[in-house]
């Protein structure tokens, strides 16, 4: 009788914090470069031992690369998702120059990309663009050792940059400027006029036209959901890296209304330093995303790692900022407390020894809250 009472007492004491469980951890990374199979296996085995469960892996467009690396990932005990950008594509014989998005000044993203040279965004309103992407993702989804497709850059260019990036690019983005506002190609302008009767080229301030915003949200949503159906038809999962929100950030600056996307999982890039926010902000946007999805799909909180924590205060480039080891602990905890299914690291290669030490302790001893 004493033993029964003793066990019952332990259950009561431990139950107040819920059972302990390892936090699911995914990670973005690229490769394989010139690495041998053994070098890849050693790298993946090491990541698995440190607590990584799945990779969002950028290996280009060739299905053979994913066949090779996916087999090694599974050998190491990792889930393996092909991480392939969507709307950003360099020009090649497979592309048509008319497929690229056009800004409010009439300039093509192919010849005059915003911010950086690689911002060669396609227009989601072109049927040729959809078929190019469908062929790409389906060909990779058919690889046996692929567990899923992970979309990236599935959006318009940033009409307003995250506040932490303004100084880097010498910009003050207090409103939507035509130079960074897409897409005003012939197809988008004509289709919007047919749908609403509004010629957006004759509007003094297009940013005030709610229908114009919704039109572009819907263009991205449509192409995502068509791709989702195609990938699901191959029996594979599909997910996407998205901006935080969706309402607070993603819709406003990159036209992503991602709570309407038919995906299995969502990976908001909750990079607090880009928005001049403290790590606890990660919990706020995680909760926003979880509530917006309302059970529609899993949400993994994307965390941006600081590669040189001791130099963070002196680092001028915000893209070399990120979470210090102490901040990583806070970000993981507030992500899980606010309903995330897990976290995703950008990237394992940026993690210091101290990061891994804190990370290991936090993910291994997370207590599930009582229902």
N, C-alpha and C positions, 0 to 999 in steps of 0.2 A: 504494500500500500504506500509506503514511504517513497519507493522508487517511482511509482506512478505520479505521486504528487510533485516530486522533484522535477520530472520531465515536463509536467504541465506548467510548473513555475518558470522553467527555462523558456518554454514557448511564449508565455506571456511577456517575459522580459525582452526577448529578442524580437517579438512580433511588433513591438512599438515602432521599430524602425523599418520593418519589413525585411524579407530575406535578402541576403547579399547576392549579387549577380554581376558577372562581368558585363561591362558596357560594350555593345557592338561598335566596332571601329572600322571604318573604311578609309581609304587614302587615295588621293590623286597622285599619279606619277606617270612619267613617260619613259620611252626606250624603244628597242633594246640597244640601239647604237651598234657598237662592235663587240658587245659582250657575248661570251660563249654561253652555251647551254648550262654549263656547270657554274659559271659566274652568276647567271640569272637565278639558278636554283639556290645558290648560297645566299644571294640577296633576299629572295622571297622567303626562304626558311628563317632567316634572321628576323624579317618583319613579322612573320607568323609568331615567332617566339616572343616578340615584344608586345604582342596583343593586337596586331592587325588581322582583320577577318576577311576583307575583300579589297580588291584593287579596282579603281577606275583608271584604266591604262590607255595612254595615248601612244599608239604605235603606227600612226599614219593610216593610209587607206587600203593597204594590201591585206586581203584576208589571210594570206599565207603567214604573215607576221603574227597575227592573232592566233592562228592554229599552232604555231610553234610555241609562243610564249604562254598561251592559255593552258596548254598541256603541262608545262612546267609549273605554272601557278597552282593547278589542281594537285600536282604531285607534292607541292609544299603545303597543301591543305587550305589554300586561299580560294575564295570566289573570284571570278575574273570577268570584268565588264569592259567592253571596248569604249573608250572615251574619245569621241570624234567630233570636232567642231562642225556646226551645221551652216549657218548663214555666212560665216567668213570663209571664203575660198579664193585661193590664188587663181589667176587666169591660166587656162590650159586649153588644149585642143578639145576637151570635153565641154568647155564652157562657151557661152555666147556673151559678147560684150553688152548686149541689151538686157541681160539678166541682172545687172548690178543696180543697186539702189541709187536713187538720185536725191540730192538734198534740196532744201528750199530755195537755193540759189541756182538750181539747175545743173549742178555738177555731179558727175558720176563718182560713186565710191571706188570704181576701178581706177580712174585717172587722178582723182583728187580726194583720197581718203581722209577722214577726220582724225585728228590727234596723232596717229602713228601710221607708218606705211602699210602695216598688215591689216588695217581696218577696211579691207575690200569686201564689204557686205553685199550679199545678194538680196534681191527683192523677193519677199515671200509670196508675192501675187503673180508670179510667173510659173506657168505649168511646167516649163522646162526645168526650173529650179527644183520643183517637187520631184520630178522623175529622176533627176540626177541624184538627189539625196536618197530617194527610195531605193534606187539600185545600189548605192553605196552601203546603206545600213542593212539592207536585206542580205547582200552578199557576205557581210561580216557576221550577221546574225545566224547564218547557216553553218558557221564553223562549229564543230561539235563541242569544243572546249570553251565556248563563249557562253557565259551565264546571262548576259544582258547587254543592251546598247545604252550608252550614256551620252546624251546630247549636251553640247556646249555651244555658246554663242548662238543660241536659238532665240534671237531677238533682233531689234533694231540697234543701230549705234546709240551710244549714250547721248540723249538730247541735252542732258545736264550731267556733268561729271560729279561723282561723289566729292563732297566738300574738301576732303583731305587731299585731293589731286589738283585742286585749282592752281595752287602756287607752282606746282611742278610744271604745268603747261602754260603758266602765265595768263590765266583766264579768270574772269569774274563771271560766273554763270548764274546770274540772278533771275534769269528767265530763259525761255526757249528761243534760241537764235537760229535763223534760217540755215546757217552754215552747217549746223549739227542736227538739223531736223530732217528726218527721212520718213517715207519715200514719196517723192513727187514725180515719179516716172509717168509716162503716158498712160500705162495700164491702171495705175492707182488713181490718178486724177480722173480718168474716164469712168472707172467702175464706181468711184465714190459719187460722182455727179449723177450717174444712172440710179444709184441707190437712194440718194438723198435730195437730188436736185440742186446741190451746192457745187459751184465751181470753186474749188479750194484755192486756185491760183488768183482769184479775184477778191479773196478775203484779206483784209488788212492785217489781222492777227489770227492766224490759223490755230494758235494755242488756246484760243478762247472757244473753239468749236468742239463741243463735247462729242458730237457725232464723228468727227475726224479722228479723235483719239480712239473711240470705240472701234472704228473701222480698222485701225491698225492693230489694236489688241486682237481683234477677231482674225486678222490675217495670220498672225503668229499662232493663235490657238488652232486655227484650221490646219495649218501645215503640221503642227505637232500631233494633232489627233489622227491625221491621215498616216503619218509615220508610225504612230503607236499601233494602229490597226495592222499595218504591214509587218511590223516586228512581232507583234503578238501572234500573227498568223504563222510565224516560224517557230512558235512555242517558246519564245524568249521574253524576258522582262525588258522594260524600257524605262529610263529615268532621265533626269536632266539637272544640270547645274543652273541655278537661277539666282537672281538678285534677291535680297531680303524683302520680306513683306508677306503677301504681294502688294497690298495697298500703299504702305508707307514709303516704299522705295521702288520696287520693280515696275509697277505700272507707270509711275511718274517719270522715270528716267530711261527705261529701255522698252516700254510698251509690253511688258510681260504680265498678263492676267492669268498667272499659272494655276490658280485654284480651279480653273476651268479645263485644265489639261488632263487627258485620260492616261496618266502615267502610273507606274507601280510605286515609284519613289521620287522624292524631290530633295535636292541638295542645295538649299539656300546658302550662298556665300556670305556668311555673317561676319564679314571682315571689319570689325568695329573701328580699327584705326583709319580706314578709308573714309569713315563718316565722322571722324573726330569724337568718337564715343568710347566710353569705358567698357571693360569686358562684360559688366552686368547687362549692358544693352543687348548682348547676344540672347539673353533670356527673354527679353521683351519681344524681339522679332521672331524668336522661336515660337513663343506662345501665339503670336499673330498668325504665323504660318500654319500651326497645328489647328487653330480654331477655324481658319479659312478653309482648310482641306476637309475638316469635319469627318475624318475617317476615310477619305477618298484614297489616300496613299500614305506610305511611310515618309517621315521627314528626318533627314540626317543633317545635323547642324554643321555647316562647313566652317572650319577654324583655320585662320591664317597665322602661320608660325613665324616668329622673329628669328632669323638665322644667327644673329649676333646680339643677344640680349644686352651685353655689357656696353654695346655701342649704340643702342637704340636712341638714346637722347641726343646723340651727335649726328645721327644719320639724317641726311637731307631728303633722300628719296623715300616717300611713304611706302613704296612697294618693297622696301627692305625693312619696314616696320613689322608689326604683328605681335603675337602673344608671347610674352616672356614666360618662363616656367611657372611662376606664381600666377600670372594671368591665365595661363592655360588651365590650371586647376579650377579657377572661378568659372571660366567659359564652359568647361565640360559640365560642371555641376549645374549651372543655371540652364544649360541646354536640356539636360535630362529632367530637371525639376519642372520644366515648362512643356514637357510632353514629347520631346524628340525621341525617335526610335534608336538613335545612336548618333555618332559624330563622324565627320570626315576630315582628315588632315590635309592641308596644303602647306607643305608636303612632308613626307618622312625625311627627305633629304635636308630639310631646313631644321630638323630637330637636333638640339644639342644633347649632350649626355645628361645634363640637368633636366631638360625637357622630358627625356625618356624616364628618368627616375620619378619625377612627379606624375607623369602620365601613367606609369605602371601601378603606382599606389592608388590613384584615383579610379582607374577603370576596373581594377580588380576588387574593390571594396565598396562599390556603389550599392546603396540600400534602396530597394524598391519601396516606394511609399505604399502604405496600406490602402486598400480600396475603401 
